[in-house]
């Protein structure tokens, strides 16, 4: 990349020098022609005026002395004005132009007999050859035409060597700057490439040097993005490890109980009725964990469907509370269902079973952390049906709030009793609620613990 950048900058410098050089030459030539045309017109008019006073009626004779005198005067004009391209022509009555030998490169056909006969001077150029013609009327009625020619030069020829040296010096400086700038610009990219390759190999602790906070250019933003990506990947790995440890523990614990009681029954050392009850409870625990894992896999793959129908959220929440009330009573926790005022119905268009799963997961999560009370409330505002579940537990630490609904996340606060805390229940809640067009959030509850809130659109 450094080489390509150096080539690009060098090409730009060369193109700039060419444009500047050619442009200077073109502008200089145009200006030189303009100035030369103006000067020649003025000089031609002055020469024609002076010739009008020099030639008198003697010029009508063929006296050789008069001709010599005229030539001498012309020679004097040429030497005095330093004009090599001076010629005097006579405009005949028939419009023909005759007289001196035309200056080098000048063609008499360029002149307009009509304009000259009317006393109008002319000026023009062919390439760098600039010419001017001015008429003067002699006393005998003849019209003399004075023609001046000159080469228009911009004066840049002498500076061409200097320009060439300056161009070479500028090119050398441009190449040097291109190389230095290319290395300076590509160094952060090379470092970023090395860090990303390390991350791809599993070195999630690799980081780029953090840019100053006040720098917000593209390379600084790239470094921050790579560091943020590495941080998120490292956090995801930690969460995955926590999840695997949690799931392993949650699988091992009931399996150990099942195997222990099964062996005790086989040896005749345990009450079969009691052992069967324990095995049934532990199997139900395993079944719930496996179901959560399958649900999460389906949600990730978007391989689930929703059967939308009118659902009364108040009645659904009441059923969910009744389902968990025996378990809550055993833990000495009160579940209160707070019905809305008015008609007592909050109807929305949703999947009944999925919404029941959402309610159950929220109540089950609250029971894990509650000390004495869980409140389940339903109400409606203008556009949404709202379900809230409060508990009087320890609440959620600020560091955990933004990750509560993340998949595989386990909060730092542990439940008061041993539960399946693999971090799947709330992740499933978020996926299901969003699939039904709603939102979920978490905050502080009036009871002092956590409040989980679910908002779903009402039936239109």
N, C-alpha and C positions, 0 to 999 in steps of 0.2 A: 504493500500500500504506500509506503514511503516513496518508492520509486515512481509509482503512478502519479502521486501527488506532486513530486518534483517535476515530472514531465509536463503535467498540466500547467503548473505555475510557469515553467520555462516557456511553454507554448504561448501562454497569455502575455508574457513579457515580450516575446518576439513579435506577436501580433500587434501589441500596443506600439512598439517601436516602428513597425512598418506603417501602421495607420498614421502615427504622428509624423514620420518622415515624409510619406507621400502627401499627407494633408498639408504639411508646411510647404512643400514644393508647389503643389497645385495652387494654394492660396497665394503664395509669393508670385507665381507666374501671372495669375489673374490680376493681382494688384499692380504688378509691373506693367502689364499691357494697358491697364486703365490709366496709369500715370503717364506712360509714354504717349498714348493717344492724345491726352489733354495737352501735353507739352508740345507735341508736334503740330497740333492744330493752331496753338498760339503762335508758334514760330513761323508756320506757313503763312498765316495771316499777316504777321509783321514783315516777312520777306516780300510778300506780294505787294503790300502797301509801299514799301521802300522802292521796289522795282518800278512802281507806277510813277514815282518821281524821277527815276533815273532815265527811263526811256522817254524821249520826246519825239517830235515829228521827224527828227533826223533818222529815226529808226525805220522810216518807210523807204529810205534810199537803200541802194545796194553798195554804198561806199564801203570799201574794205576797212577804212579807218574807223568807221562807225561800228562795224561788226567787231573789230578788235577791242574797241572801247567797251562794248557790251560784254564781251568775254572776260575782259579784265575786271569789270565790275562783278561779274558772277564769281570769278576766282576769289575776289576779295570777300564776297559774302561767304563762300565756302570756308575760307581760312579763318575769317572772323568768327563765324558761328560754329566752326569745327563740325560741319555737316558734310559727310561724304555722300549721303544719299540725297543730293539736291539736283533737281532737274527743272527746266522751264519749258513749257509747251505752249503752242499757239492753238487757240480754238478757232477753227475756220467757220465760215458762214454756213457750210453744209453740215456742221456738227462734227467734222473730223478733227482729230487731235494729232498734231505733228510738232516736231521740234527736236530737243536734245535726245541723246541716247538715254533710255529709261535706266534708273538705278538697278543694281543687281537684285534679281528676284521680283521686281515690280512689273506688272502688266498693265499697259495703258487701258486695256478693256475694262479694268475695274472702275474707271472714272465714268461719271454720268454727265454727258454733254449738256443735257437739259438743265440740271441743277447748277452746273458751273456757269452756264450762260445767264442764269438768273442771279448770279452773284453769291451762291450758297457754297460754303466750304464743305469738304467731305473728309471723313476719317474712317479708317478701317484697318483690319489686320488679317494676315494669312499666316496662321501659326504664330511664331514669335516676331515675324516681320510686321511692323506697324507703319502705316503710311498716312499722310495728311495732304490734301490738295486745297489750295486757296486761289480764287480767280482775282485778277485786277484788270481794269479796263484802261487801255492807253488812250491818249488824246485823239488818235486817228480812228478810234472805235474798235480796234482789235482787242481781243481778250487773251491775256497771258495767264497761264495756269502754273503756279509754283507747286511742285511736288517734293515733299520731304519724306524720307524713309529712315527707319532705325530699327535695331534689334532690341526687343524688350527682354531684359534679363532681371531675374529676381535678386541677383547678388548672392545667391546661396552656393554657387559653385565653389567658391573659395572655402566655404565652411563645411564642405562635404567630408573632408578628412577628419575635422574636429567632431562632426556628428558621428562618423563611423567609430572613432575612438570612444566617444561617450556611450554609443550604443553597445559596444563590446563590454565596457565597464558596467553598464546597467544590467546587461545580460548575466555577467559573472555574479553580480550582487544578487540578482533574482534567483539564480541557481543555488547560491549559498543559502539564501533565506528559505527557498523551497525545501532544501534538504533538512535544515534545522527545524523549520516549522513542521515538516512531515514527521520527523522523529518525535517531536514534542506532542503532536496530535495523536500519533499512533501508539505512543507508549501506554497511555491509559487504556486504549482498546486492547493492546496485547495483554496488559495486566488483567483486564476484565475477562478476556478469553481464557487465560490461565486459571482464574478463579472459577469460572463456570465449568471448565473441564474437570477441575477438582471436585466441584459439587456433583457433577455427573458420575464421578467415580465413587461417590459416597462420602466425601470429605465435607460434611455439612457445616463444619466449624470454620471453613475458609471464608474470609471476608476481604473486601477491598478497603483501602485506606479511606476513612470517612472524609468527604470534602467539607470545607468550612460551611457553617450554616448560612452565611450570606451569599454563597455561590449557587446560582440556579441555571447554569448553562447546561447544554445537552449532555456533556460527559459527566458532570456532577450528578445530574438526574439519573443517568445510567448507573453510576456507582451506587446511588441510594437504592435504586430498584433491585439491583443484583443482591445487595446486602439484605434488603427486605425479603426477597425471595428465599435467600438462604436461611434467614431467621424463621420464616414460615415453614420451610421444609424441615428444619431441625425441630421445630415445635411439633410438626405433624409426626415426625418419627418418635418423639417422646410420648405423644398421645397414643400412637399405635402400640408402643411398648406397654404403656399403662393399660390400654384396652386388652391386650393379649394376656397380661398378668391378671387383670380383673376377671376376664372370661375364664381363664384357666382355673382361677380360684373358685369361681362360681360353679364351674363344672365339676371340679374335684370334690368340693364339699358335699354336695348331695350324693355323688357317686360313692364317696367313702361311707356315708351313712347307709346307703342302700346295700353296699357290699357287706358292711358290718352286721346289719340286722339280718341280711339273708344268711350269712354264715352262722349267726346266733340261732336262727330258726332251724338251720340244718343240723346244728349240734344239740338242739333241744334246750338251749340255755336261755331262751327269751320267750316272753309271752307272744304267741303268734298273732293275737288280735292287735296288740300294741305295736308289734313290729310291722304288721301290714299297714297300719295307719301311718307310721313314719315313712315307710317306703312309698306309700301313695302320695304323701305330701311332698316328699323330695322329688318324686317323678313329675309331679305337677310343677314344681319349681324349675326342673330341667326343661319341661315342655314350654314354659313361659319364656325362658331364656332363648331356646331354639327358635320359637316363634318370633321373638324380637329380632334375632339375627336374620331370619328369612325376610321379615318385613323390611328391614333396613336394606337388604340386598335388592328387593323388588323396587323400593323407592329410589335407590341409586340408579337402577337400570330403567326407571320409568316404565316398569313392566306391571303396572297395576291399573285398574280402571275404577271409575267412580259411578255409582248408581244414584244419580241425583233425584231427590224427591222432597216434598214439603216435610220439614222436621220441626217439631215443637221443642226448642232447646230447653225450656223449663222442665218439661216432662222427662226429657232425656237425662238432664242433670239429676233429677230426683231419683231415677232408676239407678244411676251410677252411685249416688250416695248410699242408697239402700244396699247395693251390692257390697260396699266396703264397710258398712256399719258394724257387722259382727266382728270383723278383724279389728276395727277401731276400738270397739268396746273391750275386746281382749287386751288391747294395749292401754286402756284407760284414756282414750282420746275421743272427744266428742266431734262428730261431723254434723254441721248445721247447714241446711239447704235454705237459702234466703230467696223466696219467691218474689217476683216483681209485683208492683202495685198495678191496679187497673184490672184489665181482662185476664191477666195471669197467663198469657200465651205469648211466646216470642217465636214466630215461625220464620224459617229460612229455607232456602233451597240447597240441600247438601246431601251427602251420602250418610245415611243413618248409622250404619255399622262403623264407618271410619270416624264419624263424629263421636260415637260412643267410645271408640278406642282412644281418641284424644282426651275425652273427659276422664276415662279410667286411668290413663297414664299420668295426667296432672294430679288426680286425687292420690294415686299410689305414691307419686313423688312427694307430695305434701305429707303423707303419713310417715314417710321415712324420717322426716326432720322435725315434725310437730312434737310439742311437749304435751299439750292438753287439748288443743282445739284446731279444727280445720273448718273454714267457712267456704261454701260453694255458692256463688251468687250469679244470677242471670238478669240482665236488663237490656234494653234497646234504646238507641239514640235515633237520629234522623235516618241514617243510612245503614247502620250495622247492628248486628246482634252481638252482645258482649258476654263472655263467660269468664269469671274470675275465680281463682282458687287461692285462698290465703291460708297461711299457717302461722303458729306462734313459736316457730323454731328459731335457730340462731341467725337466720337470714343468709344472704349471699354476699360473700366478700367482693369488694370492688374489682379485684383482679379477675374474678370468675364471671362477672356479669356479662361481659361481651362474648364469652365462650359457652354460656350455659346451653345454648341450642346446637352447639357444634357436635358433629358426629364423633363418637369415641371419646368425648371429653368427660372427665371425672372431676367434680369440684374438689377443692382442697378440704372443705368441711365434710367430714364423714358422717353418715347417718348415725342416729343414736343407737340403732340396733343393726345387726348384720342383715344386709339386703343385697339384692342383685343390683349393684351400682355400676354397671358396665357403661353407663352413659348413653344408652340406646333410646330410652323412653322419651326424653325430651327432644332428641334429634328426630324421632319418628313423628312427634307432635308437630314440629315445625314443617316437616315435609308434607304431612297430610293437610295442615291448615293452608299452606301456600298453594297446594294443589286444588283446594276448594275456593281459591280466590281471596283468602283472608290473610291476617297478620297475627303474630304472637310476640309478646314482649314480657319483660320481667322487671320488677321493682320492689319497693318496700311495702309491706302490708301494715294496715292499722294495728294488727295484733302484735307487731314487732318482728315478724319473720319475713318471708318472701311472698310476693303476690305475682302469680302468673295470669296474664290476660290474653284472651283469644278474641279476635274480632273477625266476624264473617258477614258478608253482605246479606241483607234481608231480601225476602221475595219482592220483586219489583211489581 
